[in-house]
């Protein structure tokens, strides 16, 4: 079920709608550096590991300060893009989870073939979730809100599993997880 989700345009439509709201919230909040009004200066980005997105969906919302003396760029939180990584956040989450959950069925060699991602990249993602993510403020904030069955050493698989058990579909589980990873707000 999880691998098929990465080919589902519906998932990316939903994520895009969340990103519109996240960008809108940031725009209303104003420039984080000087408080001035922010203007949109979006650009196109086509992440890897999912379906090719239509132009109106492959938008990285971006905001630029209107104050001449500041002019700094602010990137709103996003559920489609995970930082500066070239793969979809959903792809990173699902590929690492498949490998952790079913290492025989979804060996790294198979994942390399299925998702056109190289081994080193998968290892980097796994290392991120093992070593860096557990120490992030986002994880520390939501850790207490989620049951203790979510073990730090099996992230992100333990988190995805938790959401799958508490969501009505794998799709809403992935939406909740990506919402959590981008905003630090736990939906369950
Ligand atoms: Zn500013």
py3Dmol code that shows the C-alpha trace and the ligand (Angstrom):
import py3Dmol

protein = """\
ATOM      1  CA  UNK A   1       0.000   0.000   0.000  1.00  0.00           C
ATOM      2  CA  UNK A   2       2.732   2.453   0.917  1.00  0.00           C
ATOM      3  CA  UNK A   3       4.723   2.112  -2.345  1.00  0.00           C
ATOM      4  CA  UNK A   4       1.555   2.729  -4.431  1.00  0.00           C
ATOM      5  CA  UNK A   5       0.918   5.937  -2.507  1.00  0.00           C
ATOM      6  CA  UNK A   6       4.010   7.435  -4.097  1.00  0.00           C
ATOM      7  CA  UNK A   7       2.291   7.176  -7.479  1.00  0.00           C
ATOM      8  CA  UNK A   8      -0.946   8.716  -6.222  1.00  0.00           C
ATOM      9  CA  UNK A   9      -1.637  12.216  -7.585  1.00  0.00           C
ATOM     10  CA  UNK A  10      -4.327  12.542  -4.877  1.00  0.00           C
ATOM     11  CA  UNK A  11      -1.713  12.468  -2.128  1.00  0.00           C
ATOM     12  CA  UNK A  12       0.227  15.288  -3.752  1.00  0.00           C
ATOM     13  CA  UNK A  13      -2.926  17.354  -4.323  1.00  0.00           C
ATOM     14  CA  UNK A  14      -3.667  17.096  -0.611  1.00  0.00           C
ATOM     15  CA  UNK A  15      -0.107  17.965   0.358  1.00  0.00           C
ATOM     16  CA  UNK A  16      -0.199  20.942  -1.987  1.00  0.00           C
ATOM     17  CA  UNK A  17      -3.354  22.223  -0.282  1.00  0.00           C
ATOM     18  CA  UNK A  18      -1.617  21.967   3.108  1.00  0.00           C
ATOM     19  CA  UNK A  19       1.375  23.849   1.677  1.00  0.00           C
ATOM     20  CA  UNK A  20      -0.932  26.650   0.459  1.00  0.00           C
ATOM     21  CA  UNK A  21      -2.206  27.064   4.033  1.00  0.00           C
ATOM     22  CA  UNK A  22       1.291  26.935   5.542  1.00  0.00           C
ATOM     23  CA  UNK A  23       2.514  29.602   3.103  1.00  0.00           C
ATOM     24  CA  UNK A  24      -0.550  31.739   3.813  1.00  0.00           C
ATOM     25  CA  UNK A  25       0.089  31.564   7.570  1.00  0.00           C
ATOM     26  CA  UNK A  26       3.717  32.592   7.103  1.00  0.00           C
ATOM     27  CA  UNK A  27       2.729  35.435   4.754  1.00  0.00           C
ATOM     28  CA  UNK A  28       0.247  36.789   7.307  1.00  0.00           C
ATOM     29  CA  UNK A  29       2.836  36.531  10.102  1.00  0.00           C
ATOM     30  CA  UNK A  30       5.202  38.869   8.210  1.00  0.00           C
ATOM     31  CA  UNK A  31       8.971  38.831   7.844  1.00  0.00           C
ATOM     32  CA  UNK A  32      10.609  36.837  10.675  1.00  0.00           C
ATOM     33  CA  UNK A  33      13.657  39.152  10.507  1.00  0.00           C
ATOM     34  CA  UNK A  34      12.070  42.615  10.543  1.00  0.00           C
ATOM     35  CA  UNK A  35       8.277  42.168  10.704  1.00  0.00           C
ATOM     36  CA  UNK A  36       7.584  43.860   7.339  1.00  0.00           C
ATOM     37  CA  UNK A  37       5.109  42.608   4.761  1.00  0.00           C
ATOM     38  CA  UNK A  38       6.078  39.510   2.797  1.00  0.00           C
ATOM     39  CA  UNK A  39       5.396  39.109  -0.911  1.00  0.00           C
ATOM     40  CA  UNK A  40       5.210  35.832  -2.783  1.00  0.00           C
ATOM     41  CA  UNK A  41       8.136  34.967  -5.053  1.00  0.00           C
ATOM     42  CA  UNK A  42       7.424  31.301  -5.744  1.00  0.00           C
ATOM     43  CA  UNK A  43       9.452  29.078  -7.999  1.00  0.00           C
ATOM     44  CA  UNK A  44       9.039  25.739  -9.768  1.00  0.00           C
ATOM     45  CA  UNK A  45      10.634  22.614  -8.363  1.00  0.00           C
ATOM     46  CA  UNK A  46      10.133  19.039  -9.504  1.00  0.00           C
ATOM     47  CA  UNK A  47      11.217  16.694  -6.705  1.00  0.00           C
ATOM     48  CA  UNK A  48      12.149  13.062  -7.408  1.00  0.00           C
ATOM     49  CA  UNK A  49      10.704   9.810  -6.131  1.00  0.00           C
ATOM     50  CA  UNK A  50       7.035  10.463  -6.973  1.00  0.00           C
ATOM     51  CA  UNK A  51       4.766  11.169  -9.923  1.00  0.00           C
ATOM     52  CA  UNK A  52       5.644  14.008 -12.295  1.00  0.00           C
ATOM     53  CA  UNK A  53       3.660  16.941 -10.937  1.00  0.00           C
ATOM     54  CA  UNK A  54       1.624  19.351 -13.031  1.00  0.00           C
ATOM     55  CA  UNK A  55       3.072  22.879 -13.092  1.00  0.00           C
ATOM     56  CA  UNK A  56       0.473  24.208 -10.685  1.00  0.00           C
ATOM     57  CA  UNK A  57       1.502  21.602  -8.092  1.00  0.00           C
ATOM     58  CA  UNK A  58       5.277  21.707  -8.436  1.00  0.00           C
ATOM     59  CA  UNK A  59       5.476  25.082  -6.743  1.00  0.00           C
ATOM     60  CA  UNK A  60       7.865  25.838  -3.941  1.00  0.00           C
ATOM     61  CA  UNK A  61       6.141  28.669  -2.132  1.00  0.00           C
ATOM     62  CA  UNK A  62       8.639  31.322  -1.221  1.00  0.00           C
ATOM     63  CA  UNK A  63       8.279  34.751   0.358  1.00  0.00           C
ATOM     64  CA  UNK A  64      10.369  37.860   0.019  1.00  0.00           C
ATOM     65  CA  UNK A  65      10.487  40.799   2.425  1.00  0.00           C
ATOM     66  CA  UNK A  66       9.101  44.093   1.060  1.00  0.00           C
ATOM     67  CA  UNK A  67      11.432  46.224   3.195  1.00  0.00           C
ATOM     68  CA  UNK A  68      14.234  47.673   1.020  1.00  0.00           C
ATOM     69  CA  UNK A  69      16.743  47.340   3.864  1.00  0.00           C
ATOM     70  CA  UNK A  70      15.906  43.680   4.544  1.00  0.00           C
ATOM     71  CA  UNK A  71      14.736  41.928   1.362  1.00  0.00           C
ATOM     72  CA  UNK A  72      15.372  38.539   2.920  1.00  0.00           C
ATOM     73  CA  UNK A  73      13.739  35.395   1.605  1.00  0.00           C
ATOM     74  CA  UNK A  74      11.594  33.228   3.868  1.00  0.00           C
ATOM     75  CA  UNK A  75      10.656  29.685   2.935  1.00  0.00           C
ATOM     76  CA  UNK A  76       7.322  28.679   4.477  1.00  0.00           C
ATOM     77  CA  UNK A  77       7.007  25.222   6.003  1.00  0.00           C
ATOM     78  CA  UNK A  78       6.146  22.562   3.447  1.00  0.00           C
ATOM     79  CA  UNK A  79       4.840  19.015   3.439  1.00  0.00           C
ATOM     80  CA  UNK A  80       5.890  18.363  -0.176  1.00  0.00           C
ATOM     81  CA  UNK A  81       9.495  19.515   0.103  1.00  0.00           C
ATOM     82  CA  UNK A  82      11.704  18.299   2.915  1.00  0.00           C
ATOM     83  CA  UNK A  83      14.216  21.109   3.307  1.00  0.00           C
ATOM     84  CA  UNK A  84      16.596  21.342   0.376  1.00  0.00           C
ATOM     85  CA  UNK A  85      16.466  17.630  -0.396  1.00  0.00           C
ATOM     86  CA  UNK A  86      15.809  16.768  -4.040  1.00  0.00           C
ATOM     87  CA  UNK A  87      13.301  13.992  -3.203  1.00  0.00           C
ATOM     88  CA  UNK A  88       9.712  14.425  -2.045  1.00  0.00           C
ATOM     89  CA  UNK A  89       9.324  14.315   1.734  1.00  0.00           C
ATOM     90  CA  UNK A  90       6.758  11.539   1.133  1.00  0.00           C
ATOM     91  CA  UNK A  91       9.328   9.509  -0.838  1.00  0.00           C
ATOM     92  CA  UNK A  92      11.944   9.840   1.896  1.00  0.00           C
ATOM     93  CA  UNK A  93       9.454   8.790   4.554  1.00  0.00           C
ATOM     94  CA  UNK A  94       8.058   5.831   2.614  1.00  0.00           C
ATOM     95  CA  UNK A  95      11.354   4.476   1.245  1.00  0.00           C
ATOM     96  CA  UNK A  96      13.055   4.504   4.657  1.00  0.00           C
ATOM     97  CA  UNK A  97       9.975   2.981   6.297  1.00  0.00           C
ATOM     98  CA  UNK A  98       9.768   0.117   3.753  1.00  0.00           C
ATOM     99  CA  UNK A  99      13.405  -0.765   4.335  1.00  0.00           C
ATOM    100  CA  UNK A 100      13.122  -0.669   8.131  1.00  0.00           C
ATOM    101  CA  UNK A 101       9.803  -2.488   8.266  1.00  0.00           C
ATOM    102  CA  UNK A 102      10.489  -5.215   5.673  1.00  0.00           C
ATOM    103  CA  UNK A 103      14.249  -5.334   5.023  1.00  0.00           C
ATOM    104  CA  UNK A 104      13.938  -8.643   3.119  1.00  0.00           C
ATOM    105  CA  UNK A 105      11.045  -7.655   0.843  1.00  0.00           C
ATOM    106  CA  UNK A 106      12.300  -4.116   0.387  1.00  0.00           C
ATOM    107  CA  UNK A 107      16.039  -4.507   0.306  1.00  0.00           C
ATOM    108  CA  UNK A 108      18.066  -1.450  -0.561  1.00  0.00           C
ATOM    109  CA  UNK A 109      18.849  -3.028  -3.957  1.00  0.00           C
ATOM    110  CA  UNK A 110      15.152  -3.306  -4.783  1.00  0.00           C
ATOM    111  CA  UNK A 111      14.418   0.217  -3.547  1.00  0.00           C
ATOM    112  CA  UNK A 112      17.207   1.512  -5.776  1.00  0.00           C
ATOM    113  CA  UNK A 113      15.443  -0.080  -8.773  1.00  0.00           C
ATOM    114  CA  UNK A 114      11.904   0.914  -7.780  1.00  0.00           C
ATOM    115  CA  UNK A 115      12.478   4.555  -6.936  1.00  0.00           C
ATOM    116  CA  UNK A 116      15.588   5.556  -8.885  1.00  0.00           C
ATOM    117  CA  UNK A 117      17.398   6.540  -5.760  1.00  0.00           C
ATOM    118  CA  UNK A 118      20.945   5.485  -4.998  1.00  0.00           C
ATOM    119  CA  UNK A 119      22.069   3.425  -2.033  1.00  0.00           C
ATOM    120  CA  UNK A 120      24.127   6.192  -0.500  1.00  0.00           C
ATOM    121  CA  UNK A 121      21.118   8.505  -0.473  1.00  0.00           C
ATOM    122  CA  UNK A 122      18.989   5.885   1.316  1.00  0.00           C
ATOM    123  CA  UNK A 123      21.771   5.410   3.870  1.00  0.00           C
ATOM    124  CA  UNK A 124      21.938   9.183   4.393  1.00  0.00           C
ATOM    125  CA  UNK A 125      18.202   9.346   5.080  1.00  0.00           C
ATOM    126  CA  UNK A 126      18.392   6.435   7.525  1.00  0.00           C
ATOM    127  CA  UNK A 127      21.312   8.104   9.304  1.00  0.00           C
ATOM    128  CA  UNK A 128      19.357  11.362   9.498  1.00  0.00           C
ATOM    129  CA  UNK A 129      16.407   9.666  11.210  1.00  0.00           C
ATOM    130  CA  UNK A 130      18.680   7.647  13.481  1.00  0.00           C
ATOM    131  CA  UNK A 131      21.108  10.350  14.559  1.00  0.00           C
ATOM    132  CA  UNK A 132      19.789  13.845  13.854  1.00  0.00           C
ATOM    133  CA  UNK A 133      15.994  13.774  13.838  1.00  0.00           C
ATOM    134  CA  UNK A 134      15.609  12.412  17.433  1.00  0.00           C
ATOM    135  CA  UNK A 135      17.547  15.466  18.660  1.00  0.00           C
ATOM    136  CA  UNK A 136      15.466  18.049  16.775  1.00  0.00           C
ATOM    137  CA  UNK A 137      13.157  20.429  18.637  1.00  0.00           C
ATOM    138  CA  UNK A 138      10.225  19.186  16.540  1.00  0.00           C
ATOM    139  CA  UNK A 139      10.706  15.619  17.700  1.00  0.00           C
ATOM    140  CA  UNK A 140      11.290  16.619  21.339  1.00  0.00           C
ATOM    141  CA  UNK A 141       8.086  18.677  21.258  1.00  0.00           C
ATOM    142  CA  UNK A 142       5.818  15.961  19.881  1.00  0.00           C
ATOM    143  CA  UNK A 143       7.541  13.021  21.549  1.00  0.00           C
ATOM    144  CA  UNK A 144       5.431  13.430  24.692  1.00  0.00           C
ATOM    145  CA  UNK A 145       2.177  13.595  22.730  1.00  0.00           C
ATOM    146  CA  UNK A 146       2.705  10.255  21.033  1.00  0.00           C
ATOM    147  CA  UNK A 147       2.578   6.867  22.739  1.00  0.00           C
ATOM    148  CA  UNK A 148       5.838   5.423  24.013  1.00  0.00           C
ATOM    149  CA  UNK A 149       5.582   2.543  21.506  1.00  0.00           C
ATOM    150  CA  UNK A 150       7.180   4.924  19.008  1.00  0.00           C
ATOM    151  CA  UNK A 151      10.811   4.076  19.564  1.00  0.00           C
ATOM    152  CA  UNK A 152      13.573   6.505  18.720  1.00  0.00           C
ATOM    153  CA  UNK A 153      15.827   3.790  17.312  1.00  0.00           C
ATOM    154  CA  UNK A 154      13.304   2.790  14.617  1.00  0.00           C
ATOM    155  CA  UNK A 155      12.410   6.197  13.260  1.00  0.00           C
ATOM    156  CA  UNK A 156      10.705   6.953  10.968  1.00  0.00           C
ATOM    157  CA  UNK A 157       9.169   3.458  10.663  1.00  0.00           C
ATOM    158  CA  UNK A 158       7.897   3.494  14.268  1.00  0.00           C
ATOM    159  CA  UNK A 159       6.204   6.840  13.659  1.00  0.00           C
ATOM    160  CA  UNK A 160       4.609   5.774  10.356  1.00  0.00           C
ATOM    161  CA  UNK A 161       3.381   2.550  11.997  1.00  0.00           C
ATOM    162  CA  UNK A 162       1.873   4.537  14.862  1.00  0.00           C
ATOM    163  CA  UNK A 163       0.013   6.778  12.426  1.00  0.00           C
ATOM    164  CA  UNK A 164      -1.127   3.831  10.284  1.00  0.00           C
ATOM    165  CA  UNK A 165      -2.696   2.283  13.388  1.00  0.00           C
ATOM    166  CA  UNK A 166      -4.457   5.520  14.324  1.00  0.00           C
ATOM    167  CA  UNK A 167      -5.517   6.788  10.894  1.00  0.00           C
ATOM    168  CA  UNK A 168      -8.373   5.747   8.628  1.00  0.00           C
ATOM    169  CA  UNK A 169      -6.074   5.053   5.666  1.00  0.00           C
ATOM    170  CA  UNK A 170      -2.366   4.828   4.803  1.00  0.00           C
ATOM    171  CA  UNK A 171      -2.841   8.076   2.883  1.00  0.00           C
ATOM    172  CA  UNK A 172      -4.017  10.006   5.931  1.00  0.00           C
ATOM    173  CA  UNK A 173      -1.233   8.368   7.988  1.00  0.00           C
ATOM    174  CA  UNK A 174       1.376   9.753   5.580  1.00  0.00           C
ATOM    175  CA  UNK A 175      -0.355  13.163   5.526  1.00  0.00           C
ATOM    176  CA  UNK A 176      -0.269  13.261   9.328  1.00  0.00           C
ATOM    177  CA  UNK A 177       3.369  12.220   9.457  1.00  0.00           C
ATOM    178  CA  UNK A 178       4.441  14.838   6.920  1.00  0.00           C
ATOM    179  CA  UNK A 179       2.389  17.465   8.767  1.00  0.00           C
ATOM    180  CA  UNK A 180       4.194  16.513  11.951  1.00  0.00           C
ATOM    181  CA  UNK A 181       7.638  16.529  10.350  1.00  0.00           C
ATOM    182  CA  UNK A 182       7.106  19.943   8.778  1.00  0.00           C
ATOM    183  CA  UNK A 183       5.285  21.780  11.553  1.00  0.00           C
ATOM    184  CA  UNK A 184       5.884  19.872  14.787  1.00  0.00           C
ATOM    185  CA  UNK A 185       2.130  19.581  15.347  1.00  0.00           C
ATOM    186  CA  UNK A 186       0.908  16.088  16.148  1.00  0.00           C
ATOM    187  CA  UNK A 187      -2.487  15.230  14.668  1.00  0.00           C
ATOM    188  CA  UNK A 188      -2.835  12.008  16.703  1.00  0.00           C
TER     189      UNK A 188
END
"""
ligand_1 = """\
1
ZN
Zn 12.371 41.700 6.474
"""
view = py3Dmol.view(width=600, height=400)
view.addModel(protein, "pdb")
view.setStyle({"model": 0}, {"cartoon": {"style": "trace"}})
view.addModel(ligand_1, "xyz")
view.setStyle({"model": 1}, {"stick": {}})
view.zoomTo()
view.show()
